[in-house]
Amino acid sequence: MYVLELGGQDDDFAACEASSAAAGVEVVGAGLATARAVTDRVRDLAYVHRASEVVGHCDPDVAGARATLDAATVDREGTVAVRAVDVRATTGVDTQRVERELGQVLVDRGFSVDLDDPDHELRALFAGPPGADSTAENAESDAAGPGDSDPGVLDDGAGLCVLGWLDVESERGFGDRRPTDRPFFQPGSMDPKLARALVNIAGARAGATVVDPMCGTGGVLLEAGLVGARAVGSDAQRKMARGTRANLRDRFGEDGDFEVCRGDVTRLPFVDDFADAAVFDVPYGRQSKIEGDSLADLVGSALAEARRVAARAVVVADRSWEAEARDAGWTVEEHFERRVHRSLVRHVLVLDRE
């Protein structure tokens, strides 16, 4: 069993992405999920920071964490370090105290502590229940005195603590791939972190082909290529197709595994079942010359055409196109709403052809 440390504020969305690289993913606390097994693709996830092999779990208090570690078998050699985290400040636990006490348990077992470069890192993760908001401002800050309750002890049902040995960390660097730093940029370009999550949910990996029939500046295709997939894009505007090609060439070189062409999203220049997945960001009404019923017609046709060329799709838009997706023959697996700011909510549809 593994515990996953989730990023962002939408744990269900993060867990959906995690399921592309792990089995049996289940959200168990604010910012935490468990998985029966993980693969090396965890390194490529946008909204999972770390995966740790579970030692045990307990109520979110210091005494419980210590008792859990005391009772556990530690089949490891080398130096250790303990890192305690109050996930999203939802428990108010004293993380320094946790690290001291769990570190002492390991020292008593003969381990040496190395805080800078340990051979093994024990993660002590304290989290409120799923969906919990920060409660740090309500946590007791004074140490327990005579007659006081332990400040690490929370009310029943307040969450959990999971102990785990760090197994893998995801590779970051999204900030180094800002859309504004690419050879070709247009306002409204998708954030690389979101693009990475979308292609992962779609199933991008080595050996897979991902097509973006509305490729814009190529952000989705860049992330698909970075996880090893063949990236294929098309766009109705020649300027966009050329710009995407320039961005992909800048990242992957002339011999990179990508193709870009100008094409009509309602009549894609690809044979049936050409790709493993389609991922695209529908033009927003305020960003596109297409408005009203004509946009609805375009999206409906694009969804039908995507179903012809791929068995799976992930679609992003500023409104729900769920009815149009069903009309096009898709099964809607998931529908997420991700608030960007007061006037913009991104809808993410995860679609399956079967």
N, C-alpha and C positions, 0 to 999 in steps of 0.2 A: 504494500500500500504506500502511496505517495501523497504528500500534501503540496498543493500548488499555491503560490503567493500571486494573487491576481492584481492587475493594474487597472487604472481607470476607475470609474464609479458605477459601471453597469456590470455586475458580476455575472449575470446570465449571458451577456454578450461575450465576456471574457471566457466563460466556461464553454460556450459554443465554439470559440476559436480553439480552445485547449483540446477539445474533442478531436481535432484534426491530428493531434500528436500524442494523445493519451487515451486510454480506455476506461470506461466507467466513470467519467467525470461527474462529480456532484458537488454543488455549493453547500458548504457546511457552516460557514460563518461569514461575517462581513470581510470581504477580501480574501477568503480562503475557500479552496475546493480540495477534494480528495480524488484520487484516481487509482484504479487497480494496477495499472502499468503505464509507463511512459516510454517514448522513443527519443532518438536523438533529435527529432524535429522540434522538440521543446525549445531548442536553442533559437529557432526561427520565429517563435511566437512574439506577437506585439504586446499582448495583454497578460502574459504570464512572466513574472520576473525570475522565479526560482521554483525548482522541484526538489523536494527532500524526501528521503526514505523514512517513513514514519516509525518512530520508536514507541509512541503511545500517545494517548490523549486523556484529558481530564477536565474538571471544572477550571475556570480561568482564575486560579489563585496560586500563590507561590508555594504553599504547602503541597497542593496537589501535584504541581509540576515536579517538585523535589521527590515526592513519593513515587511518581511514575518513573523517573529516572533511576531511583534507588532499586526499583523492582525489575528494571530492564536488563537484558543481557547486552553487553557492549563488546562485540567481537571485532575490535579494531586495534591497530597499533600506530604509534606515532603521536605527534603533538595534537592538541585540541584547542578550540576556542568556543565559547558560548555567545551567541547573539540572540538577545531577546527583543521582541517587537510587539508593541501594542498597536495592532493593525488599525489604522485610521483612528487611533485614539478612542477606541470604543469600549475599553475596559478600565482604564485608569490604573492598571497594574504598575508597580514599581519595577521597571525593566532592569535597572542597575542591581537591585536586590536579587532579582531572578538570576542574573548572570553570576553574581557572587555565589549564591547558594548552589546552583547547578555546577558551576565550576569547581566548587569544593567537593561535590559528590565525585566528580571525575578525578580530581587530585587524590582523594582518598582511595581511589581504585588504582592509583599508580601512574596516572597520565600526567604529562607535563603540559603546561599551558603556553601557547604561543599566539598572542593576539595579532601579530603582524602577518605571519605566513604559516598558519596551522596546516597540518596534514588533513585534519577533519574539522568541520564546523558544525556544531549542534545549533539548530534553529529552534528557539522557543517562541511560538507564535500564539499570541493571545488575541482573541477576536470576539466581538459581540455577535449576536445572532444575525443571520442573513438579513440584509436591508437596514441594519442598525446605523444610526448616525453617531457622530462623535459625542462621547459623554465625558471627555477628559475634564471639561470645565466643572463637572459635578463630582469628580473623584476626590477622595480624601487625600490631602497632601501631607498630613502629619504622620509621623511614625506612630505605631501602636504603643500605647502606654498601658499601665496596669488597668485591667478592666475594659480596655478598648478592644474592638474587633480588629483582626488582622486587616490592614488596608488593602492587601492583595485579594481578599475574599469578597466576591460579589454575590448578589442575590441569585437564587436558583433561577435557571433559565436565561442567565445573562450572556451566555456564550460558551466558549470552550478554549482550551489550550491544547495545542498539538506540538509535540516534540519530534524533530526529525533531523537526520543527518543530511546536510546539503549534498545533492547529487549533481545537479546541473543548473547553470544560470543562463538565461537567454542573452543573446547578443544584442546590444543596444545600437547606438549610432544613428538613430532616426534624425537627431538634430543636425547631423553632418550631411543630411540629404535634403535640405530645405528646397522646396520648389523654386525659390528665387535664385538659387545658386546654379540652376541648370542652364545649358545653352539656350533653351527655348522655354519661356515662361509666359503664362497668361493668368490674370486674376481669376480666383476661384479654383485653382489647382488643388487637388486633394492632398491632405496631410499624409506623409509617408507611413505614419503609424497606423492610421485607419486603413490605408491601401494594403498594408501588409496583412492586417487582420482579415480583410475581405478575401484576399487570394488564398490565405490559409483555410478559411472556412470553405472556400470553393474546392479545395483539394490540391492546390498547387504544390508541386514537389518535383524532384528529379524524375524525368521520364514522362511527365504530364504536359499537356498543351493547354494553355489558357488563352482565350481570345477576349479582347475588349473591342466590341463593335462601335463604341463611341469613345475612342481612346483619348481624345483631347490632347493634353500635353504628355501623356504616357506614364503618369504616376503609377497606375495599377500595373502596367506591364513591367516597369522597372522593378517593383517588388516581387512580381511573379518570377522574373529572371533571377533575382537575387536568392531565391530559395530553390533554384535549379530547374524551374519549368521552362518550356519553350514558350516564348511570349509572342503572340500574334495580334496585331491591331489593325483597325480600319477606322476611318472617319470621313464624313461627308465633305469636310473642308480640306482642300489641298494644303492649306497653310498648317493645319493641325497635323496632318499625316507627315508632312515634312519635318515639323518641329518634333514630333514624337520620335521619328527616325534619328534625328540629330541627338536627342537625349539618350536614346538607347545606345547609339554608337559611342557617345561620350563615356558611358558607363561600361559597356561590354566590348567595345572595339568593333572593327569592321567584320570580324568573324564570329560575332556573338550569335547565339541561337534565338534570333528574332526575325520577324517579318512585319512590315507595315505597308498598307496600301490605302488608296482612296476608295471608299465604297459606300453604298447605300445600305443603311442598317436594316431596311425592310427587304433587301435582296442581297444578302451577303455573298461575296464571291468565294464561298467555301462549300465543299461537298458535305453531304449528310454525315453527321457524327465526326466532323473534322476535329473537334476539340474535346477535351475532358470536361471543361467548364468554361462558362462565359461569366465575365464580371464587368459591369458597366454602371456608370454614374449618369442617370437620366438628366438631360438639360433642364435647368430650373427655368420657370417661366420668365423671371426677370433677367436671366442671363442669356436667353435664347430668343431668336426672332420668331420661333414657333410658339404659339400661344393657343389657349382655349381648346376647342374640339380637335384642331389639327395636331396638337401635341398628344392628346389622348389617342388619336388614330396612329400616330407615329409610335407611341409606346406599345400599343397593342400589337402592331405589326412587328416591332422589334422583339417583343417577348416571344411571339410565335416563331420568328426566324431564329432566335437564340435556342429555342427548344429543338429546332431542326438540326443545328450544328453541334449541340452539346447536351449531355444528360443532366447537367447540374448548372445552376446559375445563382449568382448573388447580385442583387440589384439595389442601388442606392438612389434615393430621390428625396425631394422636399415634400412629398405627399405619399400617401399609400396607393400603390398600384396593385393591390392584392386582388381586386375583382378582375382586373385586366389579365393578371397572371393566371388566374384560374380559367378564365375564358380561353386563354391561349393553350390550355392543357396542362399547366404546371400544377404540382402539388406544393402548397406552401408549408414548408417545414417549420420556419421561424419567421417572426416579424418583430423587429426591434425598433424602438423609437429612441433616438439619441439627440438630446437637446444640445445645440451648438451655442445659441444665444436666444434672447427673448423672442426674436422673430423668425428663427430657423430651427426646425426639427428635422433631422435626417431619419428617414425610414429605410431600414435595411431588410430586404426580403431574401430569405434563403429558399431556393426553389429546387425541386427534384422532379425529373420527368416521369419516373416510375409510379 
